[in-house]
Amino acid sequence: MKDYSKAKPRIDVSVGESVRILRELQELSQNELAELTGIPQSTISAIENDRVQLGVERAKVLARALNCHPAVLVFPGWDIERESAA
């Protein structure tokens, strides 16, 4: 059993990547997410590519459509154990 590497418990993802990952897990296209949220598809693309900041209000709207808490989108790399030890 010593011939393996322990898996890392986390990967670092950007805010945009977290939006894309959750959208794809729910099998939604950018156009479908745009229809659900009222956010233009071009803006969703810009968010996913980290060209536009998500912002609190957009995070709330997207979280509602993606069935998650807004913090999942806004703080994708948050490690409460590491942060509380600081």
N, C-alpha and C positions, 0 to 999 in steps of 0.2 A: 504494500500500500504506500510505500514511500516514493514510488515512481510517478506520482501525480502532483499537480499544482493545485493548491487550494483556490477555489473560485472566489473572485472578489464579490463582496456583498452588494456593491453599488457600481454604477457607471455614471459618469458625468454627462448630463444632457443640458442643452440650452432650453430656454423658455420656448423658443420656436419648435425645437425638436419634441418637447413634451406635448405641444399642441398637435403636431403631425402624428406622433405615435398614438395618442388617444383617438384621433380622428380615424386613423387607419385600422386600429383595433376594433372600431365600431363599423368598419367597412363603409365609411362615408367618403365621398369625393369632396374636394374643396367647394364645388358648386352646390352640393347637397348641404354642406355645413353653412354655406352662405345663405341658402334659403331658410334654414332653421333659425339662423341668428340675425339675419338682416345686415350682417357685415359683408361688404363686397368681397367677391372671390379674390380680387387683386390684393385686397388688404390681408386676407387670410394667407395668401401666398407670401406676402411681405413679412407677416408675423412668423410664419414657419421658417423663413429664410433669414430671420433675425435682422431684417432691414427696417422694421417698424417695431417700436416697443409695444408690448401687450397692453399695459395700463389696467387699472383696477376695474373700470366699468366693462371693458371688453372681456377681461378675465371672468367676470361674473356671468356675462352673456354666454361666452363659450363654455364655461363650466356647466351651466344649466343644460346646454345642448349636448355636452359630452358626458353628462351624468357623473360629474366628479366635483370635488371641493375646489374653489378657485385657487387655494394655496398649492394644489398639485401642479397647476399651470404656472403660477407666479414664482414658486420656490421649488423647482424640480430637483435640485441637488441638496435640499436641506437635510442635514443630519443632526437630529435633536440631541443625540448622545454627545457628539463632538462639540456642538454649540454650547451645551449646558456645562461642559467641562472647562470651557474657556474662562 
